[in-house]
Amino acid sequence: MTNLPPDTDDQNVPAVAEPLRRALGDRYLTYALSTIMHRALPDARDGLKPVHRRILYAMRELKLSPTGGFRKSAKISGDVMGNYHPHGDAAIYDAMARLAQDFNVRYPLVDGQGNFGNIDGDNPAASRYTEARMTIAAEALLDGLAENAVDFRENYDGTLTEPVVLPAAFPNLLANGSSGIAVGMATNIPPHNIEELINACLHLIKAPNARDETLLEHVPGPDFPTGGVIVEPRENIAEAYRTGKGGFRLRCRYEIEQLDRGMWQIIVTEIPYQVQKSKLIEKLAEVIQLKKVPILADVRDESADDVRIVLEPKSKNVDPDVLMGMLYRNSDLEVRFSLNMNVLIDGLTPKVCSLKEVLRAFLDHRRDVLLRRSKHRIDKIDHRLEVLEGFIIAFLNLDRVIDIIRYDEDPKRALMHESWSQDFVRAMDEKDYVSPSRDLGTELSEVQADAILNMRLRSLRRLEELELVRERDALMEERAGLQDLLDSEEIQWSTISEQLRQTRKEFGAKSEFGARRSTFAEAGEVEDVPLEAMIEREPITVVCSKMGWIRAMSGHIDLGRELKFKDGDGPRFIFHAETTDKILLLGTNGRFYTLQASTLPGGRGMGEPVRLMVDLPQDVEILMLFIHKPGRKLLLASSAGDGFVVPEDEVIAQTRGGKQVLNVRAPNTAAVCRPVLGDHVAVVGENRKVLVFALDELPEMARGKGVRLQKYKDGGLSDATTFDFSEGLSWLDPAGRTRTETALAEWTGKRAGAGRMAPRGFPRDNKFT
């Protein structure tokens, strides 16, 4: 028991538990917010998560420019972990390696040297073996950091600072995509083409109220690094971009390669995005092994640097479109990439955004960056102008400046408190010098005094005066242009448009990685194709032994031919069939199983146990094995004498487990399965009594126990059959001759009667055939 304070009674227990409940809720909320904002969701402005942003910033601090040298990945991940990201170095290295994988990232941000993984799904080499540096795309994301383009914050221990967001010269969120799972929310954004995104941004600048459908003319859909064919209808893509949620069906790209003798094979050259090639090959091999696509004979991976997967059909008569349609359904040659544009707006608020909202967030960010960089440049210009004014004063009063520096004990203080004459200014104006921006009389500032004292003697040459004035004039002109930009929103958007055009020129369709890789096509829905259309029709002979070993021998052999079986085994069922047939198997448990004739083992050996192909229990025997004929009806009966008529189409099983049709209860079993071929039913019991009644007295059912066929005092049912009453009932006599009895009035009665003793010459085994 919990020890309560002396003044605490039972009534206070809920009050004690409530703060704990609140504390747990507060802590879980803190964890959830941390996961959402600092781990799983990307920022809409630069499209990066904190770990990726810190990796790129650390590489910048290490001066790993695209034209510079490489550094060990262990050094990079170590710096990121030690300075900015206090998490496992393995997670940091995995994130960095993904930025270098051109099959995962549309525009790689890391230039990797060494084994950074492959499309097969193999992991990168250890960080001590690989090296990396930034790419041009990463440099474009970082451009402006030194110009106060974004805010900085302290790192986790307060010793350094890191950027809150990167300046981002292009919409990286959509260009490279993102995925992540947070607490209660997730994001999944496919990659896109930079040129198309910039075209959409330029249109959005011209028409801020542009409709979502108009943007679709510039951004028709994703552009995956691995290519492929997008078969999603245009209206679905438009709805996905409008709402921020949806999906895209993506198929492989293939071509048909012609071979000798009319044969052909399919060559897959591009696989869907984020599908591991090795697992795709395994899945295709499994499809062949399980014979889910019977018309596929073999699959080979002949890939080198490019993707080349060879699919061989079983026959040259197979339709390639039918084969690919079946593979789309049964493998990852077609996938669905989900879209969920859940991002952080301004780095704070998670929101599911439309395409227009994401592009607007990027453009607003670019405007903020432009304004901040412009203000930073104006501050730099103002500082330089102040220095230049001091230099000009020094040149106009050179003798006095030299005298102060040479003889004064505190030259800096003396320079700052000296009242400089403006006569020299007038003299310079007479020489067409532009007057400085501030009064050159009175005193020098501390900045100007320091600049004069730090001036080199070599700068005192005569031509330097003209250079200073020229520099001052150029800076004044630049400052005026920047001030006009800050004062005019129109000039701001015009400048952003020009920057985007420069980025488009660098990363657009004419660049190394700029051309669109994923194309669009109509899905061409695959209809259900009958097995006959997929399998080449060939004659076979189905052989099943007493012990249940089954095989299919090529051609229609003589059914009386002697065949080989295992010791102690012998023939049970043998009949002619074709490879397109379905074979029905009825067990004594009343359950039907379906076998495809094309999937039966070959006839060179002894075959295979049928129990390996269907889930036939060990204590259940095979009652019947025959070819399925659509539209036919079957007479089913149990050893207890119950039965009914079932349409044969109703007994087809779709799984290995079969389909229960005739319900039997031990010790009774299924005893009769015959096709319905007449208008009357003949039944014989173990007591050798025969009963004939009209077929229409039996119900037609899809499943059940059935109704009573014949009444017995002892024993049960031996056999039952159907026949045409006008032609009589036939059976084989003990000598093997067919005997037909047409005078059947003695045995004719109502269903469930006891019947009369069998006619003279009726077989001793009580079987009609």
N, C-alpha and C positions, 0 to 999 in steps of 0.2 A: 504493500500500500504506500501511497505517496504521503510523506509527512507534511502536514499543513501547519502553518503558524498557529499559535494558541488562539488568536482571535478570529480564526477562519473557520467557517462552518460550510456545510454542503451547498448552501445557497450561493456561496462565492465561487464555486468551481467553474461555472460557465464564464464568469467574468475573467477568471484566470486563463481559460482556454481561448477566449476571443482574441487577445493580443497575439497569441501564437498563430492563430489562423490568419490574422491580418499580416503578421510578419512574413509568413510563408508566401502569401499572395503578393506582398510588396517585392520580395526577393525574386519570385518567379517572374514578375512583371519586369523587374530590372534586367534579368537574364534574357527575357524575350526581346526587350528593346535593344539590348546590346547585340543580340544575334541579328536582328533585323537591320540595324543601322551600321554596325561595324563588321559584319561578316558576310551575310548572305545576299543582300540586295545591292545592286549597283547604283551609282549616282547617275541621274539622267543627264548631267552636264558633260562629264568626261567618260561615262560608261564603264567606270572601273570600280572594283571593290577595294577596300583599304589595303589588302595585301598586295594587289597588283600595283596600286598607286605607289606604295612604299618601295616595291621592287624597282620600279622605273626611276623613282627619285634617288634611291641608293645608287643605282647604276650611273645616274647623272653625276652624283657626288664623286663617284670613282672615275669620272671622265671617260666612260666607256662609249664614246661616240661611234657612229656607224663607220667612220673612216679610221678610227683608232684601233688599238690592239684589243685582244681578248683577255679576259681574266677568268680564273678558275671559278666555277659555279659555287664551290664551297665558300670561297671568299665573299661572293656576292650575297648568298643566303645568310652567311654569318654576320655580315654587316647589317643586313635588313633585320635580323633577329636581335642583334645587340643594340641597334640604335633606334629602331622604329616599331618593330613587330615582335613583341615578347611571346612568341608561340614556338612550336616545334620547327626545327630547321627542315625536317622532312616535308612538312606541309608547305613551307615557303618554297622549297625546291620544286615540289610537284606543281605549284602554281606558276613558277617561272618556266618550267619545262613546257607547260601547256601553251604559254605565250609564244613558244618557239616552234610549235608543231603546225606546219602549214596545212595539215589535214584536219585540224581542229579550229584554227583561227584563220579567218579570211585574209587578214592583213597582219602577219606576225609582228609582234612588238619586240621580240628578242631574237637576235641572230645567234643561233647555237652552233657550236663546233664540237663534234663528237656524237655519241649516241643519245639522242633525245626522244627515243621511242619511235614507233612506226604505226602504220595503219592496221597492222595485224593485231595490235593491242599489247605488244611487248613494252615493258616499262623502260624508262630511260636508264642509262648507266648511272652509277653513283656520282654524287656531285664532285667528288675529288678527281673524276676522270674527264669531266666535260668543262668547256669554257663557253663564255657568252659575252655579248655586247649588245647595245641597242640597235634597232633598225631605224630607217628614215621615218617610218610611221610613228615610232615611239618618240623620236626627236620632235616631230610635229606636235605631238601631244604636250610636250614639255616646253615648247617655244613660248617665251615670255615670263618664265618664272623669275628671272633676274630683274624684271622690270615691274615688280609689284603687281603682277596681273591678277593674283589671287591672294587670299588670306593664308597666313601660316598659323600654326598652333604648336604648343609645346609637345614634345614626344612623351612617352609614358613615364619617364623619370625626370622630366623637366630640364634635361641637360642640353637638348637640341630642339630644333623646330622642324616641322614638316608641313607640306602644303595640305590644306583642307581639300582642295580639288585641283586638278590640272587645267591649264588654259585650253587645251584640246582644239587643234586647228580643224578637225573634222568630226562629224557625229559618230564617235567610236562606239557608243552604245549599240547602235543599229549596224554599224559596219562590221564589228566583230561578234556581236551578240553577247549573251550572258545567260547563266543558269545558276540557280541557287535555291536552297530550301531553308527557310527560317522557321520561326515558331508561329504556326497558324497561317503562314502565307509562303508562297514560293514564286519564283520567276523563271521564265524560259523564253529567251529571245533569239531568233535565228540570225545568222549573219546576212548582210546585204551588200550591194555594190556601192562603192563610194561615189562614183560619178552620178549614179541615179539619185543618191541621197542629196548630193550637192545641188543637182538640178531641182529637186523638190524644195530645198532650202531657198534657192534663188527665186523660185516661183512664190514661195511663202513670203519673201521679202517684198515682192512686187504686189502681191495680193494677200494681205494678212488674214482676210476672211475667206480664204480659198476653201472649197468643199473637199471632203475626204475623197470623193470620187475623182476629183481633179488631180489630187496628189498621186492617185493610183496610176495615172498616165506617166508619171515620172518614176515611180517605184512600183513596178508591176508585181513584185514579190521578192522573196529571199534569194540570195545568191550564195549557195553553199560552197565551201572550199573544195569538197570532193565532187562537185558537179552534180550530175543526175538530171532527171526530168521531173518537173513539178506538174502534177496532173490534177491539182485542186481546181475546181471551177472558179472563174473570175468573180462571180458574185459572192462566193464563200470567202475569198481572199479580201474582197472589199469589206465585208462584214467583220472579218477578224481585225483588220486595221482600224476600222471605225470604233470597235468596242474594246480593243486591246486583248481580246481572248478569241481563240480559234485554233486552227491547225492547218497543216499543209501535207498533202500526200506526195511522197517523193519516191520515185522509182529509179532503178539502175538504168544506165545507158548501155545498149548492146548493139551489136551488128552481126549479120549472118555471113559466115565464111563458107564459101563453096569448096567442096572436096571432089575427089575423083569418083566416077561411077554414079554421079547424081547425089552423092551424100553431102551433108552439110553439118555445120556445128555453129553454136551460138557463142560469141565472144563478148563477155561482159567487160567493158572498159572503164566504167565509173560505177561505184557503189554508193548507196545512200549515206547521208551524213551521220556520223557517230555510230556507224555499224562497223564492228571489228571484222576485218576480212577473214581471220582465222576462224572465228566463231560462225561466220556466214558459211564457210566451206564445210564446217562440221555439221551445220544444220542441213545443208544440201545433201551431204552424205547420209544423214539420218533419214531424210525424205526418200532417198533411194533405197536404203535398207528396209524401211517400213513399207515401201512401195505405195506411198501416198500419191506419188505421181508416176504411174506405171510406164509412161512413155519416156521417162528420163533414164538413160542408161548409165551415164558416168559423169563425174565432175572432176576437173583438174585445175590446179592453181599454177599457172605458168607466169606469174607476175615477177617482174624485176623491179626497176624503178617505177614503172607504171603498173596499172592494174590490168591483168589479163586472166580472166576466169573462163575456162572452156566448159561448155555444157554440151554433152553428146546425146542425141535422141536415140531411141531404140530402133527407129525405122526412118528411112528417108521420106516415107509417106506421111509422117506426122506434120501437122500444121504448126509452124514456129510460134504463131500468136497464141494458139491453144496451149502449147507447152509453157510459154512465158506467163500466160494467164494463170495456169495452175501453180507455177512457182511463186507468183506474186501472193497467192493466197496461203501458201504453205512455207514461206521463208521470208527472210528480211531483205529480199530483193525489192520489196516495197514496204515502206514504213510511213508512219504518220508522226510528223514533228509538231508538237503542241506549242501554241503561242500563248504566253501569259506575260504581258508587258507591265509587270509590277515593279516599279522603280521608285527611288527616292527623289522627290522633287526638292530642289535646293539643299539636298543632302540631309533633309530632316523628315519629310512626310512621305510615307509609303503610299503609292497610288497606282491603280491600274490605268494606264494612259493609252490613248489612241496614238496612231502614227503622227497625226498633226500635233498633238500635245508634246510628244517627245521631241519632234523637230523644233517646236516653239521654245521648249526649255533649252535646247542647245543654242538657238539663235539669241535668246535673251542672255545666256551665259557669254556668248561671244561679244555681245554689246557691252556687258560689264567689263570683260577683259580689255576691250578696246578703250573704254573710258579710263580705266585704271592705268593702262600703259601710256595713254596720252597724258594724263595728269603727272605720271611719273616722269615722262620725258620733259614736260614743261618745267617741273622742279629741277631737273638736271640742267636744262637750258638756262633757267634763272640763276642757278649756282655758277654756271660757266660764264654767263654775262657779267655777273658780279666780279668774277676773277678777271675777266677781260677788261673791265673798267679800271680795275686796279693796275693792270699791266699798262694800259694806255696812259694812265696818270703817271706811272713810273717813267714811261718813255718821254712824256711831255715835260717831266721834271727830273730828268735823268741825273743831272749834276747834283741836285739837292738830295736825291735818293742815295747816290753813291756817298755823298758827304755824311749823311746820317748813318749809313751802314758802317762807314769806315771809322767815324770818331765817336759816335754816341754809345754810352754804356748799355742802354736798353733800346736797341734800334726798333724793335717791334712797337714798343710804347710810343717812341718818338714819331714813327710813321703814322700811327693811328691818331696822334694829337696834332700833327702838323696841319696847318691851314694852307691848302694848296691853291696857288694862284690859277685863275681861269684865263689868263692872257694866252697861255699856251693852247687852250681849247679853241679860242678864237682863231689863233694862227692855223690850227689844224683844220678848222672849218673852211678857212680860205683856200685850203688845198683840197677841197671837195670831200672831206671826211664827214660822215654822218654823225651827228651828235649822239652821245651815249643816251641810254634810256633814263638815267638818273643824273642828278646834278653832280658834276665832277668837282665842284668846289668843296669846301669844308674839309671833313676828315675821311680817312680810310676806315673800312670795317676790319674786324679781326681776320676774316677770311682773306680779304685783299692783302692785308699786311703779311700774313703767312705765305701767300702765293708769291709776293714780291721777294720775300726773304729766301724762298726756296728756288727762285729763278736761277738758272745756270748763266754763267758769264757769257757763254757762246750765244745766248739768246739776245744779247744786247746789240746785235748787228743792225744796221739801218733798215734792211728789208723786212725785218720782223715787225716793224710798226705797221707796214701795209698789210701783212698777213693777219695781224690781230684785228685790224679794222674790217678786213674782208670776212674773217670768221664771225666777228660780231654781227655784221650785216646779214650773213647767211642764217645765223641762229635767230635773229630777230624775225626774219622772214618765215622760218620754220615754226617759230612760236606763234606767229599770227595765224598760220594755217592750222595748227593744233587747237588754238583757241576758237577758230571758226568751227572746227569739228565738234568741240565740246558744246558749242552753242547751237548747233544745227543737227536735229535728228535725221534729216534727209542725208546730210553728208556722212553721218555715222553709218547708216545702212548702205550707202553707196560704197564706203570703205570696206565694210564687211563683205559685200558682194564681190569686190575686187579680190579680197583675200581668199574667198571661197573659190573663185575662178583660178587663182594661182594653185590652190590645193588640188583642184580638179585636174589641172594640167600636170601636176606631179604624180597623182595617184589614179588618174582617169583611165579610160579604155585603152589609150595608147601606151600606157606604162607597162612594166613587166608583169604586174599582178592585177592590172585593172580590168581586163576583158571579162565580160560575164561568163560564168561557168555553167550555171544551172539554166536550163531552157524550159519552155512551157509546152504542154501538149494536152490534148483531151484524153481523159482516162480510158475511154473505150472499154466500158464495163465488160468483164468476162462473164459470160452466161454459163449456166451449168451444162457441161458437155457430157453426153452419155459415154460410157466406157468404150462402146464400140467405136466411137470416133477417135479415141486415143490409142487404142491397141490394134495392132495389125491382126486381122482375123486369120488364124492358122488352125488346122485340125490337130487334135490331141486325143489321147486315150487315157482316161482317168482310172487309176488302179488303187484300191484301198484294201489292205490285208485285214485278217481277222483281229490282229493286235492293234489296228488303227494306224499303220504306216501308210502314208499316201504319197503318190507321185503322179506326174503327168508325162506320158511318153509321146514323143513327136509322131504325128500322123495317126491315121485310123488303122490300128493293127488288127489282126484276126483275134476276135474275142476268145476263141478257143485255144489260142496259142499258150504254150506252157511258159510261165514266167518264174523268175527266181525270187525267193522270199527268205527271210531269216529262218534259222532252225526253229522248228516248232510252230512256225507261222504258215499261213496259206491265204489264198485269194478269198475275198469277201464281196467286194463290189468292183465291177469293171464295165465301163461303158465309153462310148465315143462322145466327144464334146469338141468345143472350139475355145480358143483363148479368150474370146469375148464373153463367154458364158459365166453365169453365177452358179455356184454349186451349193445346194442346200443340204444341211446335215441335221437330222433329228435324233436327239438323244432319248434314252428311255426315261429321262426326267421330264419329257414333254416340252423341252426347250429347243428352238430352232437356232442354228448357227449358219452364217453365210461365209463362203470362201470364194475368192476370185480365181477363176481358172488360170488367169495369166500369172498369178503369184504362186502357183503350186510348184514344188521342187521338181527338177528334171528327172527323167526316167533312167539315167545311167546307173544310179545306185539303187538302194532300197527305199529311197524317199526319206520322209521325216515324219515323226509322230504328229498326228493331227492335233493332239493336245497342246503342242507348242504354238499352233496357229490360232486356236480358239480356247477359251476357258472352259473346257469340258472336264467336269470333276472326274477323279479317278474311279469312283464307284459307279459311274454312269457309262453304259454301253451305247454304241452307235446302232440305232434302229434302222435308219434309212439314209442313203446318200444318193442324190439325184440332181439333174439339171433343172434349174428354175425356168419355167415357161410363163411369161406374163399372161394374166387373164385366166389362167387355169384355176380349178378348185380342187381341194383335197378333202378326203374323208379321214378324219382322225378318230381313234378309239383307244381306250385304255383297257388294261387286262381285267378291270372290274366290269367291263361291258358298257361303259358310258362313252358317248362320242358326239360329234357334230361335224358340219361342213364348214371349211374356212377358205376364203379366197387366198390363193397362193401369194398374191402381192402383199398380203398382210403379215406374212411370216418372215419377210426379209429383215435381217438383223443388221444394225449399223455399227455395232461394236463387237469386240471380242467376246464379251459376256453373253451374247446371244439374246434371244427374245422368247420369253415364256408364252406359250400358246395353249397347250393342253395341261390343265391343272390336275396333278395326280398326287395322291397321298400314300406313302409307304404302308404296306408292302406292294401296293399296286404300281404299275409302270405303264408307260406308253407302249401299245402293242401293235397298232395298225396305222399306216400312213399310205393311202393309195389315191391316185388321181380319180376324180369323178368322171366316169365315161358312159353313164347310162341314166335310166330313170328309176331303177329299183336298187335296193340294198339287200345283199345276202350276208347273213351272219351265221357263224358256226361256233359253238362253245366247246369247251374241253370235254363235255359230256356227249359230243358228236351230234347234238341236235342242231338242225338248220332252221333258220327263220328267214323268210323273204318278205319285205315290206316296201312301200313306195318311198322314193327318195325325199319327196316333199314333206314327209313326216319328220325329217331331221331339220333342226334350226341351222341357219348360217350365222356363224359368230366369228369374231376376231380373236377371242380368248375366253376360256372357261373350262368347266368340268364336262359340260355336255349333258345330254339326256340319256336315259336308259335305252339301250339297243335291244337287249335280250335278257330275259329273267333266268336266273340259275338258282338251283337249290345248293349245289356243290360246284366248286371250281369257278372258272371264269371264261373270258373270251379267248378263243383260239385265233380266229381270222375273220375278216370282213372284206367285202368288195362291192363294186357297183357294176351293173350290166343293164342292157336293154332287154326288157321283159319279152318283147316280141321275138328276139333272137335266142332266148334261152340262156340258162346258166351253164358255164363251161368249167371243167377242171381236168387235171391230168390224172389218169388212173394209175394203178401201181406199175403198169407196163410202160408208162411214159406216153401213152396215147391220149389225145384230147377227146374228151367226152362231153357232149352237150345234152342237157336235160331241158326240154321245152314244156313238159307237163308239170308245172310247178304249183298247181292249185293246192296240193296236199301240204306244201310248206309255206304257202302264202298266208299272211295274217297281219295283225296290227303290230306296230312297234312295241317293244317291251314284252312280247309274248314269249312262251317257253320254246316253241318250235317243235319239230318232229325229227325223228332219227334220220340221219343222212341217207341219201339214196344208195342203192347197191353200187359198189365200185368206187365209192368216195375215198380219197387218199387217207391212209392211216395217220398221217401227221396232221390231219385236220386243217390243211391249207388248200386254198383254191388254186394257187399257182405254185 
